[in-house]
Amino acid sequence: MTETATRRSMRHRPRLPRILPLSILRGRVRLQVEGLRDNGLWARRVERALLAEGAVRQVRVSILTGSVLVVFDARQIELRRLVIVIAHGAVDARSNGHAPSRPAVAAPRWHTLSAADATAHLEVSAPSGLSTLEASARLATVGPNRLPVPQPKSVLAILSDHLTSLPVLLLGCAAGLSVLGGAPIDAAVILAVVGLNAAVGYVTESRVERILTSLQQAGTIPAFVRRDGLETLMAAEALVPGDVVRLSTGHEVPADVRILEADSLALDESTLTGESLPVTKWPRSTCAPEAPLGERVNMAYAGTVVAEGGGLGVVVATGGTTEAGQIRALVAETAVPPTPLERQLDGLGRRLVGASLGFCAITLGLGLVRGIPALEMLRPVISLAVAAVPEGLPAVATTTLALGVNRMMANRMLVRRLSAIEALGATTVICADKTGTLTENRMTVHGWHLGTREYVANGGAAAPAEPDQLLSRALAVGILCNEAELDGPQNGGNGLGSATESALLTAGLEHGLDYRDLRLMYPRLHLRPRADGSNWMGTVHRTPHGRQLVAVKGAPLEVLARCSLWLDGEQETPLTSGTRATLVDANGQLAGRGMRVLGLAFAETDPEAADGNYDDLTWLGLVALNDPMRPGVAEAMAACRAAGIRMIMLTGDQAPTAAAIYRAMALETDGAIRVHDAAGLSTTDPDTVRELVRRVDVFARVSPADKYQIVRALQADGEIVAMTGDGINDAAALRAADIGVAMGARGTDVARDASPATSPMSCCSTTISAPS
């Protein structure tokens, strides 16, 4: 072949798609395939080609995420061969006209781009936003900004679950044999038992499905969107990539957003990352490509909530392409294990079939040896086969489980699948998400370090019921240097704004200080919000005597650096190097207990003093806040441990915080808490992960994929795993576990959809389900 012909041949050769590995385990791989997204014809061709390989056991192709999950025998086929099969499927699809009309372009890693690069890539101007015409065109291309809502199980699906188990199939065979053996009454009785069994199961499970369906969010999320240079309020479903949206305190983030501007912006990302404290956002920062979700300080993700401040951002992903949408896609692709009861019943059924066939064969053989005709032997052989099947077993099991479901509902727990009841009793390990499950996911003031005294509920002196002068000053500074509001301040109510600031207002109410009265008495003249590079805020107020009060709170070391005096309990004295060291040590001790610690300072100045002068302050003290444990958690975990059930805590918090919380629950058995930072878990080989899960008590900084990996490793080690959680980040693990328990009324829809058990009937209710 000539050189010209060779170049021409290469020019017309179909381009192979890029295939990138997302996760690789022995015998299991997930690959990202360029151009596969939204291409159903190609997906079916790839699936058929892979299943044609003898060593491939299972294939799951997702056109939502453009990924392929392959389970295969690693001893018979190499990963390279799988990649070749997928690539050839792409070539075959293109040659048959099934290639996507527009090649899929991988989305950039938005957290690695500057704000200017992000807007340029999306072809939008931040001051004016998209035009209405352009937004309509993009909406027609990407579709509405909503996650697919899973449909409730149909009547046929529920009945099928109760009619296709091996014991029930044996009963069906027994009924058929009864008819052949001339015993129609026996056949009718057996079929009646089967029908009763299916009816009881259907009535029980359909009731739970109706309740869970009614819990699906029916309302729409509002979004403040900038289009054609004007800011308007619209439903979040109409958002498209490139829309410029405003983020406001107390509002849910409507889509995945690259933040462009931030005004003391902090987000509650606990449902997505498990981090219990609000995360401060810095739009001018860029992050490393491998940065986990919790460390992407320039991004805001759908489903999280603005805890304080506000900002402006550009939408980079909507609907199924958001982080929440990808987690839901992972949940849909996750294979679910049978429950212990199902495995035991199937094993029993197989043993019955083997024993029955063996005895029937022996009986038939003995009859033939004695010279009895085969036709005459058929009736006793059939009768023996029918008698070997326990007709009452499925009915007794189903009725008993149904009674258990009803008892659970009486205790505010919904069980989606009957077999989950038995699996609860077989659990050997509980993987418990911390935030919102073991804790209440709300901040409260736990204690104070004021002057030379420490008021801490656990391990220190209790704060006085009537606040002394020092505590009154601290409460006043915490209330005045504060932008939160409470719904129903008479009883604490719910906070609108930062969870930390709401906790300070609630602490004031508990000591008789109404924040509304105090703010009227000390009107605010100036606000200095937290800024990029300085983690503190300050306010200036006019006092009733005509002077100015400066109130400051924030990171203790930063506040302390602005102070020259301190209150030792009686009077203001100069801050010496020794005193500073003592205060720094006190801050470290409180932080070591898993607390979030704020420094408080103040100053009184003349009316002529310039607003915004936050130097030469007087140090007031430290306030420690934490996310309190749910009542009864420690007792429940102690009872589980006494029953031989091991407990592993999973959290997005840093390792020291996680260890402190675990220690506060008194969950350790030998005084040594084994904590592992899960940041690199995704790249750890399966054997090492299995070794880790045998000995680790706490996994810190876990991602949704890490939780899934931990659950699977425990199951591979022979454990029966229960997973409890309430956030989007728990969904994949909830579905993969033998028992998934979605906790609380605040549990997200994604978590409830994934779990076989849910209890949304009260703040401490639970939904329990064996995977289905």
N, C-alpha and C positions, 0 to 999 in steps of 0.2 A: 504494500500500500504506500502511495506517495505521501510526502510530508503534508501537502495541501489536503489530500483526502483525509489524513489522520486528524488534522486540525478541524476539518469540517465535521468529522464524526464526533469529535469531542464537544464541538459547539452545540450539536443537536442532541447530545446525550442528556437524558433527564437529570435534573439536579436532585440529589438525594436530600431529604430533610435533615435538619439538625436534631439529634436525639441526645438529650441530656439526662443523666441519672439524678433522680431526686432522693432515693434511698436504696441502699443495696444491703441485703441480708442474705445469708446462705439459703438458697432455694426461694428467695422472694425479692423482687426488684420492682421499683416504680420509676418509670421513665417519662420525661416530658418530650413530646413529639411536636415539632414545628408543623403548623398547618392542620393539626388534627382537631382543634377546637371548632365546634359548631359544624362538623362535617360528619354526619351520621353514616353516609354511604362508605366513606373511607374507614370509619371506625369498625363497621361490620366486616369489611374486607380484612382488616388487620386482625380482628378477633378470630375469624375463620382460619386465617393463615397460621396463627400461633397455635390454635387448638389442633391443627393438623399435625403438629410436632408431637410425637408420642410421649415425650418426657414432660410436656406442659400439662399441669393438672388444673389450673384455673386461670382465667383471663378476665379482667375488668377494665373496660375502656370507658373513659369519661370524656364526652365531648364538651362538658362544661369547663373542665380545667385543662383539656388537651393532654391528659396523662394516661398511661397504660400501666396497670398493675398485673404482674405475671408471677404465679406460683408454679415452680417447676422442680424437677429432680436434678439437683446440681451435679449428681454423679453421671448423668446421662447426656446432659446438654450444657453448653457453655453460654455465658451471657453474650458473648460476641455473636453466636448464632442467632439469638433472639433479636439482637439489633439488626442483623442482616435481614431477617424475616420481615420485621417492621418496615425497613427501608424499601424492600422489594414490593411490599404491599402498597407503599406510596407510589412507586413507579407504575405498578399495575393500575392503580386508581387513576393516575393522570392519563394513562394510555386509553382508558375507557371513558374519559371525560368526567371523572368523579372528583377531580382535584378541586380544592376551594377556589372560588372565583377571585378571591383576594387573599394573597398569602398572609398568614398570620405573622405579625411582627411582635417579638417579645417586648413586653412593657419594660421600661427602664426601672431600675431600683430607685424609686423616688426619694428615699431618704439619703441617697448619695449625691443628689443634685442640689445645687443652690436654688433659691426661690426664683431667680431670673431664668435659670435654665429650665426649670419645671414649666413656667408659664410659656416660655418660647417653644418647648416641645409640644405643648397643648395648643399652641397658636391662639393665645388669649391675652388680652390686656387687663391687668388687675384693676385699674381705675374704672373701666367701662364694662368689663365682663363680656360674655358672649352676646351676640345679637339673637333676637328671638328666632330668626330664620335659621341661623346656624345651629342653635340649640335643638330646634325641631328636627333638623336633618340628622344630628347626632343621636337623638332619641330614637329615630326610626332605625338607626344602625345598631345601637347597643341594647335597646329595649329599656323598659322601665326599671327604676332603681328599687328593686325589691327582691328579697330572697324567695325562692320557691317554697310555697307552703305545702308540707307533706299532707297528703290526703289521709283521712282516717281509714283504718282497715275496713274493707268491705265485708258484707255478710258472708260471701263465699270464702274470703281469706280466713276469717275467724273459724268458720265451720271446717275448712280444709285442715287447719291446724289440729282440730280435734278428731278428724276422721282418717288422717294419714299416718298416725303413729303406728308402730309395729304391733303393739298389743291389739289395737282396734282393727287393723288389717287381718290379724289372726282370727278375730271374732267374725269378720266378714267371710273369711275362708271357711270357718266352722259352720256358719249359716248355710253357705253353699253346699258343703258336704252333707249337712243335715237334710237338705232338700234331695240330694242324690240318694241318700240312704233311706228315704221314705219317712222322714220325721219333720213334717212341715211345722208342727207346733213348736218343736225345739228351735227351728230356724226363726220362727216369729218371735220367740222369747229373746233369742240372741240379738236380733235386729232391734227389738224394743230397748234392750240395754244399751246398744250402740246409739240409738236415737236419743235416749234420755241423757247419756253422757255428753253428746254434742249439744243438746239443748241447755243443760246446766252451764257448760263452758261458754256457750254463746251469750246467754243472758248476763252472766257475770262480766265477761270481757267487754261486751258492747256497751254496758253501762259505764264502765271506766272510759272507753273511747269517746262517748258522748260528753262526759265531763271535761276531758282533756281538749276536745275540739272547741268547747265553749270558752276555754281559757286562752285560745289563740288571740293575739292582739288584733282587734278589729279597727282601731283608730289609725290615723296616719300621722307621721312625724312632720311637724312644720319646719321649714327651712327659710332663712333669710338669704335671698339670692340676688346678685347684682347682674342685671341684663340691660343692654342698651343704655348703660350709664346710670340706670335707676335701680334702687334697691327695693325688692318686693318680697312679699311673703307667699310661699307656695308649698304644695305638698312635696315631700322629699322624693316621692316616686318620679317626679318630673326632672330630677337632677341628671346631668350628663357629665362625663369627663370634660373638664375645662370650665365648668361653672365656678364662679367666685362666690363663696358663701361666707356669711358672718357667723362666728361662734359666740354665744352668750351664756352667761352663768346660769346653770340649772337646766340647760337644753341638751338634748342628746345629739351627738354628732351624726349627721344624716348619711354620710358616705365616707370613704377613705379620702383624707384631705392632706395635701402638702401645705403646711402653715406658711403664710406670707408675712403676717404681722401678728404680734402678740402684745397684749397689755396685761401683764401679771397673769398670763394664761396658765392654768393648771387643770389637768384632766384626771378624772377617776377612771382608771383603766382596769379595775379589778376583775370585771367580767371577762376580759380578754387575756390579761397577763397574770392575774392573781396578785398583783402588787396592791397592798392595802392602802398605801399612802398616795395622795394626789401627786401626779408627775408634772413638774414644771416644764414648759415648752419654750424653746429658744429657736426662732425661725431662721436666724442667721447661721446656725450650725449646720454642718453636714456630718453624716455618720458613715462608718465603715460598712462595706457591702454585707458583711456577715453579722452585723449588729442585730441582736434579738429585738422583738417588738418593744419590750419594756425600756430599751435604751435608745429608741429612735425619737429623740427629743424634738425633731422638726415635723413630726407626723401626728395626725389625729385620725383615729380609726372608727368606723361605723359601729354603733352600739355602745361606745364609751360616752361619758357624761362630762360636761364642762363643770368642774368643781368651783373654780373661781376665775375672775378676770374675763377677758374676751379676746377676740382676735379675728383675723381674716385669713382665709385659705382658699386654695383651688382644688376642686374635686379631681382626683386621679383615678378612682375606681368606683364603680357602682354595682349594685346587685350581686350576682354570683361571683364577680371578680374581686370583691372586697375580701379582706382577711376573714371576716365572719362568714362570707359566702364560700370561701375555700375550705374553711373548717367544716361547714355543712356538707360540702362535696366529699370531704374526707370521711365524714360520718356515713354518708350514703354508700361509699365504696368499702367500708369496713366490714369484713366478714365477722359474723357473730357466732360464738360457740354455743352448742347445745347446753342446756342446764344439766346439773348432775342427775336430776330425776329423769330427764329424757334419756340420758345415757344409760342409766340403770334399767329403765323400762325397755329400751331397745336391746340391751344385753340380755335381759330376762326373756324377751321375745325370741331372740336368736337361740337361746338355750332350750326354750320350750319347743321350738321348731325342730331342733336337732334331736332332742329326746323323743318327741312325738314320732318323728319319722323313723327313728331307730326302733322304737317299740312296735310300731306298725309293721315295719319290715320283718322283725322277728316273729310277730304273730302270723303274718302272711306266710312266712317260710315254714313255720311249724305246721300250719294247716295244710300246706301243699305236701309236706313230707308225710303227713298222716293220710294223704289221699283225698282230702276234701277239695272239691272243685273250686277254682279261683273265684267264680261268681258268688258262690255261697260264702266265701271268706270276705268278700268285699264289704258286706254290711257290718260285721263286727270290727273290721279294721277301721271303717269310717267312724263308727261309734267311739272307738278308742281314740281316734284323732280329735274328735269333737270334745270328748271328756277331758283331754289333756289341756284344753284352753280354759283358763280361769275367767268365766264370763263376768264375774263380779269385780275383777281387779280394776279395769278402767273406771267403772262407775264409782267404786269406793274411793279411788284416788282423786277423781274429779270433784266429787262431793266434798271430800275432806278439804281439798285446796280451796274450793269455793267458800266454805265456812271460814277458812283462814283469811280470804280476801275480805269478807264482810267484817270480820273482827278488826282487820287493819284499817278499813274505812271508818270504823267507829272510833279509831284512834287518829283520825285525820291523815291517813295515808292511802294513796291510790296505787293499786297494783295492776299494771297493764296486762300482765300475762300470768296465768294461774301457776305455772311451774316455777315462777319466781319465789313463791312462798316456801317451797321445799328447799330451794337453793339458799335462801337466807340461813336456814339451819345448818347448811353444809359449809358455810364460809370459813376459811382458814386465815385469810388476810384481808384487812380493810385498808384501802388506799383513800385517805381523806384529804380533800382539798381544804386549805386553811381558811382563806378569806370568804366569808359569807356562809361557811359550812360549820367549821369549828368555832369561828368568831362571828360576830353580828354584823360585820362590815359597816361599822359606824364608829367615829372617833368620840372618845370621852376623855375628860380630864382625869388622869389617874393620880396625880400628885403635884406637889410644889417643892422647890428648894428656894427658900426665902431667907435672906440674912444668913444666920448660922443654923437654921432649923430646916428639917425636911418633913413635909407632910406627904406621906405615901400610904395608901390604903393597905398594901401588902408589904409588910416588913419594916414599916416606919411608924411615926406618930400620926394619929388621925388629925385631919384638919378640924379646927374648932367649929362648932355649929354656928356661933356668931363670929364672923371674921374679925380678927384683930386689925390694927392699923396697917400692918405690912401686907396682909392678905387682901384687905380692901383695896389698897393701891394696885396690887397685882391684878385683881379682878377688873378694876376700872380701866387699866391700860389695855388688858385683853379685850374689853368690850369696845373701847373707843378706837383703838387701832384695828379696825375690823370693818368689813364690808358685807357681812352676811346678814340675813334676816331669818326669823323663825316663823313658821306657821303655827299660830296658837301659842304665844310666848308664856301664857299662864302655866302651861304644863310642859313646856319644853318643845313640843311640836317637832316638825321636820324642818331641817335647815335648807334655806335657799342660798346656795353659795358654797364656799369651801367647807368641807366636813370638819376641818380643824377649827375654823373660825366659828362655826355653828356650835362646836363643843365648848368653846370659851363663853359664848352667850348663854348656853345651858348651865354652865358652872356658875355664872353670875346669878341666874334665876334661882338656882338651888341655895344660894346664900342671901337671897332677898334683894338682889340688885336687878331691877328691870332695865334692860339695855335701852328701851325707848325713852324712859325718863332721863337716863344718864346722858344720852345723846342730845336731848333737848336742853339739858343743863349746860352741856359743853359742846356747843355747835362747832362743826368742823370748818376750818378755814383753808386748810391745804392738805393734799394727799400726795405722798411720794410712794408710788407702787413699786413692787419688786421689779428689777430690771435685769437685763442680760448681764451676768457677771456679778450681781450683788443680790444675795438671797435674804433680803429684809425689806420691810415696809415701814413707813412712818406717817404720822398725821399730826396736824397742828390744830388746837382747839382754843376757843375763847373761854376763859374761866368766869364764874359768876362775879369775881372780884376785878375783872377787867384785864387780867394778865393773860399770858399765852401758855398753854400746856402742850408740850411735845411728847407724843407717845410713840414708842418704837417696839416692834417685835420681829423676830426672825431667827436665822441661824445663830446659835449662841456665840460662837467665836467671832462672827462678824459684828454682832451687836456689842459684844464685850470690847472689841477694838475701838469703838466709838465712845467709850465711857472713860471718865476720869475720876468719878466718885462712885461709892456704893453705899447702900443702906444695910447696916449690919444688924438691924432689928430695932435700933433706938435712934440713931442719928446718921447723917451723911458723913462719911470719912473718905480720905483719899484712897484710891486703888493702888496698892503696892504690888510688886512682882509676886510676892508670896501669896497675896490674896487672889491674884489672877490665876495662879497655878492651882489653888484650892478650888476655885470655881470651875476651871477646866476639868479637874478631876471629878467634881460632882456631875458635870455634864456627861462625862464618859461612863460613870456608874449608871446613870439613868438610861443612857442609850444602850448600855450592855444588857439591860433588862427587856429589850425589845420595844422601848418607848420612842415616840417621836418627841424631841425636846426643842422648845423654843426659848430664846432669851428675851427678857422684858427689860425695858429701860424707859426713863422719862427725864424731863427737864421743865422747869418753870422759867419763863423769860419775860422781859418787858414787852408791852404792846408794840413798841417800835421795832422789835427784833424782826429781821427779814424772815418771811415764810420759807421753809425748806432748809433751815439750818439745823442739821441733825448731828452736830458734834458736841463734845463736852457734856455728855449725858451722865445721868446717875443710874448705875446698875441696880435693878430691882430684884431680879431672881430668875429662876427657871420654872417652866411649867412643862410637865410630862403628860403626854397623851398616848392612848393606845386604843386598839380595836378590841373591845372586851370579849371574852369567851362567852359562848352561849351557855345559859344556865344548864347544869347537869352534864356538860361534856366530859369533865374529868371523871365523874362517877360512872358515866356510860362506858368510857374507855377502860376504866378499871374493871368493870364487870366483864367486858369483852376479853381483857387479858386473863382474868380468872377463868374464863371459859376456854382458854387456849387459843384465842384469836389474836393474831399479831396486828399491830396498827402501824402504818407508815403515813407520815404527813407529807403532802406535796404542796409547795407554795412558790409563788413568784417572788417572794421577799428575798433579801440578801441572807446569806448563811447565818450571821450573828443574830439577826432578828428572828429567824426561824428557830434557831436553837433556844433562844430565850423564851419564846412562846411555848415550845415543846416542854421546856423545863417548868414553866408556870402551870402547865396542865398536869404535872407530876406523872408523866407517862413513861418515864424511863424506868427500867427494871433493875439495873445494876449501877446506876449513878453515872454511867458514861453514855453520852448522847452522840450517836454516830451520824454526822451531817455530811452530805455530799453535794457539791455545787454541780448542777446538771447542765452547765453551759456547754460542755463538750460532749454530752451524752449521745447526740445524734451521730457522731462519728466513731463511737465506741463499738467494738465488735460484740456480737450477741453473747458470746461466752463470758466476756467481762461484765456485761450488764447483768447476766444471770447471777454472777458471783456478787455483784454489788447489791442487788435486791435482797439477797439472803441476809445481809448484815447491816444495811443502812436503815436508820430510823427516820431521817428527814432528808428529802430531796429539795434543795433550794434553787431558785431561779429556773424553774421548770417551764417549758413551753408546752403547747397542746400536743405536739408530736412526742415530746419527752414523756408526758403522762401516758400516752398510748403505748409507747415502747416499754415503760415500766410495767404496765398491766400485762402486756404480752409476755414479758420475761418471767413474771411470776407464774403465769399460766403454764409456760414451757417448763417451769420447775415443779409442776404438779400441784400448784396451789389453786384453791377455789377463791376467786378474788371478787370482793365487793368494792365498788368505787362510788364515793359520794362527792357531789359537787353541785354548783348552782350557776356556773358561768358558761359562756361560749367556749372558753378554753378547755372546759371539761368534757365537751360533747363526745369527741372521738373515744376517749377513755371510758366514758359511761357506756357507750355502745359495745365496746370490745370486752368489757368486764363480764364475768358470769352474772353479777348483779350490779345494775346501775341505779343509783339512788339520786334523783334530782331534788335538791333541798330547797325548801322555803318558798314563800309567795313571790320573792323577787327572782327566783330562778328563771333564767332566760328561756325563750321558746325553744332555742336550739338544744339546750340541755334537756328540757322536758321531752322533746321529740326523740332524743337519743336514748333516754333511760327507760327501763322496763318498770321502774317504780317511781312515782312522783307524789309529793305531798304538798300541793299548792293550796290546801284548804285553810291554812293559817300560816302565821309567820314562822312557825316551827314545823309545819307539815312537810311531808315527804312524798315523792313519787317513786315507787319501786317497780322495776321491771326487769325480767330476764330479757336479754336482747331478743328483738324480734324484727 
